[in-house]
Amino acid sequence: MSFDEIRNITKVLSKIIDCKSRYTQRHSRGLSEKVGIMADFYNYSHDEKVQLMIAADLHDIGKLAVPNSILDSPNKLTEEEFKVVKNHAYYTRVALHEIKGFEKITEWAANHHEKLNGKGYPFGFTEDNLDFNSRLMACLDIYQAITEERPYRKSLSHKEAMGILNKMSNEGYIDSKITNDINAVFSVQKCI
């Protein structure tokens, strides 16, 4: 199968993943759209763009292993519950790593909560372990999450979201070049 054919399947899977929780009903789709826009900005080949979009579609597949009682909790999560939620990135890696031809896709999808300074999860990777597309996925996942409406909070504007991303990049969590590029692209695109 071509990556385009695989993407037709992963678009369906992303809807299933997003429907797992009422709080994330279009998160993967929104991330995939933004990944595609940034891939065009970076002049990626068609195949690399589609692979990144597949990674975005599947980045939260590990949430299928997290109980809804935790995902949909209206209360602040306990430390133990938050540990369970954090495991979803590990389970994303487990779910994808055996698929032949998905080596890069697995990395990009499973690394979306890793941080350049080693304070991410599940493995605490540092910038030496994170390629550009893993860094891109991490930045865009944050941007997507904070600019989408959630039942427990309103969506943030592009300007508000960029304030958070800039603070995170200044503190060494995420890539500053990518953060600046996101600002340049989405302030023009008005994709918020």
Buried (B, 14 or more C-beta within 10 A) or exposed (E): EEBEEBBEEBBEBBBEBBEBBEBBBBBBBBBBBBBBBBBEBBEBEEEBBBBBBBBBBBBBBBBBBBEEEBBEBEEEEEEEBEEBBBBBBBBBBBBBEEEEEBEBBBBBBBBBBBBBBBEBBBBEBBBEBBEEBBBBBBBBBBBBBBBBEBEEEEEBEBEBBBEBBBEBBEEBBBBBEBBBBBBEBBEEEEBB
